[in-house]
Amino acid sequence: MLPDNVLFESNVGAEIRRDLMDKCNLHTILRLPTGIFYAQGVKTNVLFFTRGEKDKGNTKEVWVYDLRANMPQFGKRTVLTREHFAEFEDFFGPNPQGNNTKHHHSRESGNPETARFRAFTREQIAERGDSLDIAWLKDDSATDAQDLPEPALLAQEAMGEPEAAMEELRGILEELGEEETT
C-alpha cells in the first residue's frame, strides 16, 4: 500500500518503479478512496505484482482499478465495507496472479472513459515518464479544499509518508533479493 506521491515522484522513486516493472509483473493497481489508511486527504494505492520470470521486461500492461473517483467520503458515518470491493474482486478474479480472463474480454465492452478499470501498456506508462499515478475518470466527488484540515497539519502528516513509502519499496526490493540502484 503506497500513497500517491510514490507513484509519480521523480528521481529515486522513478528508478524504483522502473525496477519494479522490469523485475516483476506489476499487473494491477487499486486506487483506494481518499483518507482511509493515512490522514484525511491522502490518496492511497495497492499494487499487485508477482516475481518476474526473467531479469527484465516482465510488466507488459498494468490494469488500474479506480475505487476513488465518485465515491462517498468514508469515515465514521460512511464506513468502507467489503461490499465496496465487490466489483473489484469480481474483476480481479480468483487467481492471485491477476490472470483473470475477464481482463481481456473487458477491452471490448463498456466505455473506457467511464469504466472503473482500464489497462495501460508498459509503453503508455513509459510515455508518462513511468508515472503510475493514472486517472481518467472525472471525479465529481473530489474533496473541496475548504473541507481539508489546516495546511500545517496536512504538511506535518505528509512529511513522514514519502520516507515510509520508500522504506516499503526498499523492503520489496529486499524480498526480491535485489539491491537499490541509484
N, C-alpha and C positions, 0 to 999 in steps of 0.2 A: 504494500500500500504506500503510495507516494503522493505528496502534494503536487499541484500543477507545475510549480516553478521548476521542478526537476525534469519535467517533460520538455521544457523549452530553454532552460539555462544553457548558456554557451560555455566555451572552454572545456573544463573537466567534465561537466555534465554531458556535453555533446559527445565527448570521447567515450564515456561510459555507455551512453545509449547506442553508439555505433558498435562498440564491442559486444554489447548485449545482443543486438540484432545480427551481428556476424556469427557469434559463437553459439547463440541459442535461436530457437524458433519462437519469436515473440508473436503469438498468434492472436491474442485478444487483449484489448484494453477496455475496462469497465469504468466509465466516467460516473463517479458517485455524486449524489446530491451534495450541495454545499454545506459545510459545517457539521457533518455527522460524526467525524472522528477527531478533527482538530478544532480550533477555535471557529466561532461564527465567521462566515465569510471566506474560510479557507476551503479550497476545492481539492478533492482527493480522488485518486485513481487506483484501481487494482490492475496490475499487469500479470497476465497469464503467459507463461513460456515454458518450454521444455529444452533440455540439453540438446545441442545440435548433433547432427550425425557426421559432420565434417568440421574442419577448422574455421571455414569462412562461408559466408553467403547462406546461412541457414534460414533466415527470415525472408520469405518470398512476398507475403502480404500480411497485413495486420487488420483484424476486424475490430472496429471501435463500436462499442455499445454505449449510447448516451442515456444514462439514467438520471441526468441532471436537468436538462432543458425542460421547461414547462412542468416541473414537479412542485408539489407543495413545499412550504417551509417546514422542515422537520424539527421537532423539539418535543417538549412535554405535551403539547396539545395534539400534535400530529406525529405519531410515533412511526418510525420506519420499521416495517414488518417484512416477513418473508414473502407475503403476497406482492409486495412492490418488486420483488426479484423474479416473479413467476415467468414473465415473458423472456427475461434474460436467461433463466435456467432452461426454458424450452428452446431458445435459440442456441445456447451453448451445447446442449445435449448431454448425454450420459458419459461421453468419452472425456476423461480428464486431459487428454492430449489436445482437445479443441478441434478434433477432426469430425465435426458434425456435417453430415451430407446436406442438411438444411442450408448451411452457409452457401453452398454452391448453387442451390436452387433459388435462393432468395435474390440472386442477381437479376433474375428475370421477372420477379414480381414486385409490385409496390412502387411507390415513388421514392427514388433515392434521396430526394431533397427533404422528405418528411419522415422517412423511416428512422427508427431509433438506432439501427445498426447499419454499418456500411464498411466495405473493405477498401483498404488503401494499399497499393503495391509498394514494395521496397523502393522502387524508382520514384513514386509520388512522394514518399516520405523524404527521400534524398533531396528532391526539388524544394522541399520546405526547410532545408538546412538541417535535416534529421530531427526536426521538432516533432514530438509525439503529442503535443497539445493540439488535438484535432477536433474541431467542432464545425457543424454545418447547419444544425437546427437553429431557427430563430427562437430565442428564449424570451418569451413574454413574461416569464416569472422571475427574471433576473432581479437580484436584490437591489433595491434602491439605496443609494449611498447614504441617505438620511437615516436608514434603518440600521446601519452598522455601528459598532461601538466606536468610541473616540479613537482617532488615528494613532495616538501614542500607545494606547492599549493594543491595538492591532499590530503596530510595529514591534512592540515587545514580544507578543506571542509569536509573530512570524520570524523573529530573529533566530530562534532555535530550530526552525523547521528545515532550512536548507542543509545545515550540517547533519542533522539527524537523518534526513533522507539520503545524503551522500554516504553516511555510515551504513545505512541499509543496503545501498547499491554495492558498497565495498564488500559487505558480507555476502552478497550474491556472488560476486566475482570469486571470493574466497571459497565458497561452496563449490564453485565450478572448477576450483584448482587453478585459477588464473591470478595474475598479478595486475595491479592497476597500471595503465600506461599513461604517461603524461606528455 
